[in-house]
Amino acid sequence: MCRSIRPLFNFEPPATEEEIRAAALQFVRKVSGSSRPSQANAAAFARAVDEVAEATRRLVSSLHAAGPPRDRETEAAKARERSRQRFG
């Protein structure tokens, strides 16, 4: 998975529209192999981002969690600690 794409499900507060769109953009960039599409591909790229964002929104809203919502700050601290242990 692309490291720039973060989990969006089961957080309090829920994922924002900006977070969903950013994840969709990163996914489309990864799949297309291009961070900035050419002018000829710009419309297809933008449409793909919109479609992935919509699919992500539907997915996140339809999932059911067994456990309590996670706290963003706690999860970020855990990620920083894993990174510190891995990279020093």
N, C-alpha and C positions, 0 to 999 in steps of 0.2 A: 504494500500500500504506500502511496505517496505520503511522506512524512508531514506535508503541509495540510493534509486533510485530517481533521480531528473528529472524534466521535461526537455525534449530535444528539443521541438518544439518552433519555433518562437523566436529564440534568435539571436542576432548579437554580435559576429560572430556565425555562425551556429555550431551545435554540432560537436565535433571532433570524429574521429574514436575511440579514447581512451575512450571518454565519453559514446559512444554507447556500446562499448565492456564492460565497467564497469557496465553499467545498465543491460546488458544481463547476466553478471556473477552473479550479485546480484539477479536477477530474478530466475535464475536456482538454485542458492543456497537456496533461499526461498522455491521454489516449491519442491526441492529434500529433503529439511530438513538437508542438509549436506554442510558445508563450504569447506570440503576437501573430495572428493569421495575416496572410497577404490580403490585399484589397479584394481580390477575386474570391477569397474564402471567408471574408468577414461576416457575411450574412449567415452562412452555414454554421460558423463558429458560434455566433450570438444565439442562433436558434437552438443549437445543441446545449448551450449553457442554460437557456430558459427551460428546455425539456428536462434536463437532468435536475435542475432546481425543483421543478414541479414534482418529478418522481420522488425526489428526496423528501420534500414536504409531505407528500402522501404517505410515504413509508414511515417517517418519524411519527406522524400523527396517528398511524394505525397500529403501531407496536404497543405491546403491553409489558410492563416491567414486573418482575417478581419481587424485586427489592426496592428499597427506598431510593428516591432520586439522589444522584451524586452531587457533590458541591464542586463547582468549577475551580475554586482556589485550592482545595485539597487535592484534586486531580492534577492541577498544574504543579503543585509542590512535589507530588510523587514523580511526575515526569522529569522535573528538574533534578531530582535526586537520582533517578535512573540514568540520566544523561551524565551527571557528575561522576557516577560510578563507572560508567562505560568509557567516558572520554577523559576523565581526570580533571 
